[in-house]
Amino acid sequence: MATYDTTNQPPPFENINLYTANPSLTRAVAAFGGAAGGAALKAYGEWAGSAATIASGRLANANPPRLIGVDQRGNRRDEVMFHPAYHGFMAHGFAHGVHCSGYAPGGGPAGDGAQVVRSARINMLSQVEAGHVCPLTMTHAAIPALADEAAGTPAAERWLSRIFSREYDARLAPAATKTGVSLGMGMTENQGGTDVRANDTSARKAGDAYVIDGQKWFMSAPMCDAFLVLAQAQGRLTCFILPRFDEDGRRNGLEFQRLKDKLGNRSNASSEVVFNSARAFRLGEEGRGVQTIIKMVTQTRLDCATSAAGIAYQALAQAIYHARYRHVFQKALVDQPLMQSVLGDMALDVMAATAAATRLAASFDRAAANEAEAAYRRILTPAIKYWVCKLAPRIAVEAMECLGGNGYIEDFPLALIYREAPLNGIWEGPGNVMALDLLRAAFREPEAVEAVIGGLVTATNGHAAARQAAADIAAALKAGEGQARLAAERLALLAAFAAMVEADDPFAEAFAQSRLGGKYAASYGAAAEGHAEALIDAVMPPV
Ligand SMILES: Cc1cc2nc3c(=O)[nH]c(=O)nc-3n(C[C@H](O)[C@H](O)[C@H](O)COP(=O)(O)OP(=O)(O)OC[C@H]3O[C@@H](n4cnc5c(N)ncnc54)[C@H](O)[C@@H]3O)c2cc1C
């Protein structure tokens, strides 16, 4: 028997198709080359938004992984134990190719908008269980780095061919005995993360391999079968592939010190690791480690932006759902003019972020065959990662407030979303690093930057706000480091506007007017004037 009647509290937000309920995503996928994947994404959206999947995501986060460093007799185990819910997500991800589908076996583009379709999956996955996206992302991102070295490096060829299996094999066992493998990345050391040149992990040549000694302060997904790591070979930063097991089946010298106790992303393990005479194989030339691993990092940065767009969408969807149900002062919250302004203004950013991240994914599909798209990918990856990742925590905190007190309570989804939201902005290069990357591109290849910006203005049909933005970006880039964030943000806003125009988004004009010109306040609620209701229905149609 109920203690009292529960009224005015919405039922759980579940059994929603996360693909069809998100018109910005479906529109962008179709506009940017992913139409062939539409039916598969619809089925995927059904799975991702189901009550069962949401419950599994919560289980995986409530039961974080545990490191078994040594066994009861003192022998090293270095094994990480995960909740079955986590393994369920990994198996599903492998079956749907989230760890490999942007590429064809061999490492070339998979075609048919494969990166766009995959990015839609990352968007949806991040809404329900972002932790396991980390190893799926890193495995996928290792492909371009391995592919470029496969011809001259047997180890690269071996690992590349293993990645394309659709079977997840969670066992800690030699890769040659497994039906599927995952790959991670170790760059960040205790004394230097962004400044990788401060890395002092060493690599000593030994036959056809190298012996690695040193540490990594962050190395996520430590149960991966191999890692791309940076180490100094004769004082020159070099990239290596470092397997968990030697090819002869013996355990390699990786010792995990501990797992990080993280704010969010708790279903995923992030380790501190010591390399104790670990055997590894060189990828690329000695001294060109950054140039090799950046191919992996560029791809992971796309996933950061895509994942942040998904997290922002889920936060807003929760807020709209709540506001449609909850009544205050005899009206549904969603009909209160001020709440409409807040939700409508947030919707503009979420729609724009979705369009921008999906357009960026398309440039990864097209870059191999088109120099302009390769320049788009190079120059806009840091800018779009910068802006979309800054956006997600803002949306999460505002959405939390829309749920009132419930928003702050762990039983509701906003608490988990809020803790997850800042991470994409930190890993794979925090905001300043993205802004400085853009600045470096403007210095090294000014004509390419100018051409990309010109292309964005053309895509908006020469819109006056876009032309003004282009001038602002050029001035900010010229001003140097102090204005680099302004340049990155403006460039991302321009790219988002262009993507909305290309995708026929009915609110492209409203976005340009508020974000590139006009009225825009630091907190949401000022910019949706005149279209607030329509925006709310556009970002999440009522069901
Ligand atoms: C949960 C989690 C998992 C991770 N997993 C991995 C992993 O698997 N593999 C891996 O290699 N790393 C991993 N990382 C590390 C992550 O990539 C780094 O933390 C990040 O790149 C920043 O490096 P740092 O921590 O050394 O900070 P620092 O490099 O010290 O940066 C600190 C601050 O200084 C700013 N900054 C840096 N340089 C400049 C400059 N020239 N001018 C102005 N500002 C600057 C940065 O923007 C940042 O705000 C993980 C991190 C987290 C939180």
The ligand as an SDF file (V2000), in Angstrom:
LIG
                    3D

 53 58  0  0  0  0  0  0  0  0999 V2000
   39.4810    9.7700  -16.8580 C   0  0  0  0  0  0  0  0  0  0  0  0
   40.7250   10.0400  -17.6420 C   0  0  0  0  0  0  0  0  0  0  0  0
   41.2320    9.0530  -18.4580 C   0  0  0  0  0  0  0  0  0  0  0  0
   42.3940    9.2720  -19.1970 C   0  0  0  0  0  0  0  0  0  0  0  0
   42.8760    8.2680  -19.9920 N   0  0  0  0  0  0  0  0  0  0  0  0
   44.0550    8.4560  -20.6500 C   0  0  0  0  0  0  0  0  0  0  0  0
   44.6190    7.4120  -21.4610 C   0  0  0  0  0  0  0  0  0  0  0  0
   44.0410    6.3500  -21.6380 O   0  0  0  0  0  0  0  0  0  0  0  0
   45.8060    7.6280  -22.0510 N   0  0  0  0  0  0  0  0  0  0  0  0
   46.4820    8.8060  -21.9210 C   0  0  0  0  0  0  0  0  0  0  0  0
   47.5560    8.9410  -22.4850 O   0  0  0  0  0  0  0  0  0  0  0  0
   45.9660    9.8130  -21.1670 N   0  0  0  0  0  0  0  0  0  0  0  0
   44.7720    9.6660  -20.5540 C   0  0  0  0  0  0  0  0  0  0  0  0
   44.2420   10.6880  -19.7970 N   0  0  0  0  0  0  0  0  0  0  0  0
   45.0280   11.8980  -19.6130 C   0  0  0  0  0  0  0  0  0  0  0  0
   44.5160   13.1000  -20.3490 C   0  0  0  0  0  0  0  0  0  0  0  0
   44.6120   12.9440  -21.7400 O   0  0  0  0  0  0  0  0  0  0  0  0
   45.3240   14.2780  -19.8070 C   0  0  0  0  0  0  0  0  0  0  0  0
   44.9590   14.4340  -18.4440 O   0  0  0  0  0  0  0  0  0  0  0  0
   45.0900   15.5370  -20.5560 C   0  0  0  0  0  0  0  0  0  0  0  0
   45.5550   15.4140  -21.8840 O   0  0  0  0  0  0  0  0  0  0  0  0
   45.7940   16.7370  -19.8850 C   0  0  0  0  0  0  0  0  0  0  0  0
   47.1120   16.4400  -19.5260 O   0  0  0  0  0  0  0  0  0  0  0  0
   47.5990   16.6600  -18.0090 P   0  0  0  0  0  0  0  0  0  0  0  0
   46.6500   15.9850  -17.0870 O   0  0  0  0  0  0  0  0  0  0  0  0
   49.0070   16.2650  -17.9080 O   0  0  0  0  0  0  0  0  0  0  0  0
   47.4580   18.2140  -17.7660 O   0  0  0  0  0  0  0  0  0  0  0  0
   48.4630   19.3460  -18.2360 P   0  0  0  0  0  0  0  0  0  0  0  0
   49.0400   18.9870  -19.5480 O   0  0  0  0  0  0  0  0  0  0  0  0
   49.3750   19.6690  -17.1400 O   0  0  0  0  0  0  0  0  0  0  0  0
   47.4330   20.5370  -18.4540 O   0  0  0  0  0  0  0  0  0  0  0  0
   46.8590   21.2710  -17.3750 C   0  0  0  0  0  0  0  0  0  0  0  0
   46.1360   22.4740  -17.9340 C   0  0  0  0  0  0  0  0  0  0  0  0
   47.0710   23.3030  -18.6040 O   0  0  0  0  0  0  0  0  0  0  0  0
   46.5890   23.6600  -19.8750 C   0  0  0  0  0  0  0  0  0  0  0  0
   47.7270   23.8400  -20.7640 N   0  0  0  0  0  0  0  0  0  0  0  0
   48.6260   22.9220  -21.1850 C   0  0  0  0  0  0  0  0  0  0  0  0
   49.5290   23.4970  -21.9950 N   0  0  0  0  0  0  0  0  0  0  0  0
   49.2140   24.8280  -22.0770 C   0  0  0  0  0  0  0  0  0  0  0  0
   49.7820   25.9510  -22.7330 C   0  0  0  0  0  0  0  0  0  0  0  0
   50.8780   25.8190  -23.5030 N   0  0  0  0  0  0  0  0  0  0  0  0
   49.1880   27.1550  -22.5780 N   0  0  0  0  0  0  0  0  0  0  0  0
   48.0820   27.2750  -21.8180 C   0  0  0  0  0  0  0  0  0  0  0  0
   47.4970   26.2680  -21.1860 N   0  0  0  0  0  0  0  0  0  0  0  0
   48.0540   25.0490  -21.3010 C   0  0  0  0  0  0  0  0  0  0  0  0
   45.6700   22.5170  -20.2880 C   0  0  0  0  0  0  0  0  0  0  0  0
   44.6870   22.9830  -21.2070 O   0  0  0  0  0  0  0  0  0  0  0  0
   45.0560   22.1520  -18.9380 C   0  0  0  0  0  0  0  0  0  0  0  0
   43.9490   22.9750  -18.7070 O   0  0  0  0  0  0  0  0  0  0  0  0
   43.0610   10.5060  -19.0950 C   0  0  0  0  0  0  0  0  0  0  0  0
   42.5330   11.5110  -18.2800 C   0  0  0  0  0  0  0  0  0  0  0  0
   41.3860   11.2850  -17.5700 C   0  0  0  0  0  0  0  0  0  0  0  0
   40.8460   12.3810  -16.7000 C   0  0  0  0  0  0  0  0  0  0  0  0
  1  2  1  0
  2  3  1  0
  2 52  2  0
  3  4  2  0
  4  5  1  0
  4 50  1  0
  5  6  2  0
  6  7  1  0
  6 13  1  0
  7  8  2  0
  7  9  1  0
  9 10  1  0
 10 11  2  0
 10 12  1  0
 12 13  2  0
 13 14  1  0
 14 15  1  0
 14 50  1  0
 15 16  1  0
 16 17  1  0
 16 18  1  0
 18 19  1  0
 18 20  1  0
 20 21  1  0
 20 22  1  0
 22 23  1  0
 23 24  1  0
 24 25  2  0
 24 26  1  0
 24 27  1  0
 27 28  1  0
 28 29  2  0
 28 30  1  0
 28 31  1  0
 31 32  1  0
 32 33  1  0
 33 34  1  0
 33 48  1  0
 34 35  1  0
 35 36  1  0
 35 46  1  0
 36 37  1  0
 36 45  1  0
 37 38  2  0
 38 39  1  0
 39 40  1  0
 39 45  2  0
 40 41  1  0
 40 42  2  0
 42 43  1  0
 43 44  2  0
 44 45  1  0
 46 47  1  0
 46 48  1  0
 48 49  1  0
 50 51  2  0
 51 52  1  0
 52 53  1  0
M  END
$$$$
